[in-house]
Amino acid sequence: MQQLFNFFIKNKTFVLFLLLFSYALSLTIQTNEYQRSKFLNSSNQITGSIYGMFHSITQYFNLKKENQILLEENSRLKIAVFNQEKAATVDTLLEYKYELQPSLIYKNSYSLPNNYLTLNKGKSDRIKEDDGVITSKGIVGVIDRTSKNYSRVLSILNTNSRINVKLKKTNYFGTLSWDGESPEITQLKDIQDLVKLSVGDTIVTSGYSSTFPPDIPVGSVESFRLNDTKDLYIIDVKLFNNMRNLEHVYIIKNTDINELKALNSSNEQ
């Protein structure tokens, strides 16, 4: 307190000048319309800039929360579409029911022969093996291992991956696999040579497995050729997903999976 008092004593001339200057400026603004409008415009601009800066900072720190809200909302919308489409295309006795859970990718590989992803959801979130994993652009893979809080995804960029897909235009279906080469291209096999193909044709999930609903995007036909026996196509599929920069995904849960597995097991006996 003494230091503050000493400061004012030492700089009394300057402090008096500031007080008089402020008083004179106040009188000028109050008595002159032009100066008052200029002052108000300037002060509004400065205040607006300060508020805008603080708003930007607040928005930045709220991004994580906002992203989570958007992911959950997208999950609700997607699952409504999946269930509605399934109900419209199959007999009610075979109808699957799906749930979606948003998740973050903690680890992702795409340059190895057998690639995996690690997600921040596990058994405590009711995640199980054989749950599918997608993004808003297309499929990512299938969960093959879970722990309490994490799960591992067998990526479509894994030479052991096998996913049933189809040509959207003709509904002919085959198996999607990966030759271990480009992370942008996978291969669709088992399509007969009688099928008409065109570069750019869309590939989607077939819906013939209990993991993925039908018509989830996969990619488009990049090129095609006949196999060694000349009776089946080998189709190069350019993926819609960029597997190098994935961050947010959705885990698809088929709520009827246990019943379906039990039914299949009884049929095999």
ZISULQUI-V803574 format. One record per backbone hydrogen bond with DSSP energy under -0.5 kcal/mol. CO is the residue of the C=O (numbers start at 0). NH is the residue of the N-H. E is the energy in kcal/mol with one decimal. If there is no record, write none. Layout:
CO&NH&E  CO&NH&E
This chain:
0&4&-2.3  1&5&-2.5  2&6&-2.0  3&7&-1.9  4&8&-2.0  5&9&-2.7  6&10&-2.2  8&11&-1.0  10&14&-2.6  11&15&-2.6  12&16&-2.0  13&17&-2.4  14&18&-2.2  15&19&-2.5  16&20&-2.9  17&21&-2.5  18&22&-2.2  19&23&-2.6  20&24&-2.6  21&25&-2.3  22&26&-2.2  23&27&-2.3  24&28&-2.3  25&29&-2.2  26&30&-2.0  27&31&-1.2  31&35&-2.2  32&36&-2.3  33&37&-2.2  34&38&-2.4  35&39&-2.5  36&40&-2.4  37&41&-2.3  38&42&-2.8  39&43&-2.5  40&44&-2.0  41&45&-2.4  42&46&-2.8  43&47&-2.7  44&48&-2.2  45&49&-2.3  46&50&-2.8  47&51&-2.6  48&52&-2.3  49&53&-2.4  50&54&-2.5  51&55&-2.3  52&56&-2.2  53&57&-2.5  54&58&-2.7  55&59&-2.2  56&60&-1.9  57&61&-1.2  58&62&-0.5  59&62&-1.0  61&65&-2.7  62&66&-3.1  63&67&-1.9  64&68&-2.1  65&69&-2.4  66&70&-2.5  67&71&-2.3  68&72&-2.2  69&73&-2.7  70&74&-2.1  71&75&-2.0  72&76&-2.1  73&77&-2.9  74&78&-2.5  75&79&-1.5  76&80&-1.8  77&81&-3.0  78&82&-2.4  79&83&-1.9  80&84&-2.8  81&85&-2.3  82&86&-2.1  83&87&-1.5  84&88&-1.0  85&88&-0.7  85&89&-1.6  90&93&-1.6  91&94&-0.9  96&254&-2.4  96&255&-0.5  98&252&-3.3  100&250&-3.0  102&248&-2.5  103&105&-0.6  103&119&-1.7  106&117&-2.6  112&114&-0.5  112&158&-1.6  114&154&-1.5  115&108&-1.5  116&152&-3.0  117&105&-3.2  117&106&-1.3  118&150&-1.3  121&124&-1.7  121&126&-2.0  122&125&-2.0  127&130&-1.5  130&142&-2.9  131&251&-3.1  132&139&-3.1  132&140&-1.7  133&249&-3.1  137&134&-2.9  139&155&-2.2  140&132&-2.4  141&153&-3.3  142&129&-3.3  144&151&-3.4  146&122&-3.2  147&123&-2.7  149&146&-3.1  150&118&-2.7  151&143&-2.1  151&144&-1.3  151&153&-0.5  152&116&-1.6  152&154&-1.0  153&141&-1.8  155&157&-0.9  156&114&-1.3  157&160&-2.3  162&164&-0.6  162&175&-3.3  163&205&-1.5  164&173&-2.6  165&167&-0.6  165&203&-2.2  166&170&-3.0  171&166&-2.8  173&164&-2.1  174&176&-0.5  174&188&-2.5  175&162&-1.8  176&186&-3.1  181&184&-0.9  183&238&-2.5  185&236&-3.6  186&176&-3.0  186&188&-0.5  187&234&-2.8  188&174&-1.5  189&191&-0.6  190&232&-3.4  191&194&-1.5  197&200&-2.0  200&220&-2.5  201&167&-2.5  202&217&-2.1  202&218&-1.5  203&165&-3.1  204&214&-2.7  210&131&-0.5  212&215&-0.7  215&204&-1.8  216&138&-1.2  217&239&-2.2  217&240&-0.5  218&202&-3.2  219&237&-2.9  220&199&-2.2  222&235&-2.4  224&233&-3.4  226&229&-1.3  230&192&-1.9  231&226&-2.7  232&190&-0.7  232&234&-0.5  233&224&-1.6  233&235&-0.5  234&187&-2.9  234&236&-0.6  235&221&-3.3  235&222&-1.2  235&237&-0.6  236&185&-2.5  236&238&-0.6  237&219&-2.0  240&242&-1.0  241&244&-1.2  246&104&-2.4  248&102&-2.5  249&133&-2.6  249&251&-0.6  250&100&-1.8  250&252&-0.5  251&131&-1.3  251&253&-0.5  252&98&-2.3  252&254&-0.8  253&256&-1.8  255&259&-2.2  256&260&-2.6  257&261&-2.4  258&262&-2.2  259&263&-2.5  260&264&-2.4  261&265&-2.1  262&266&-1.6  263&267&-1.4  264&268&-0.8
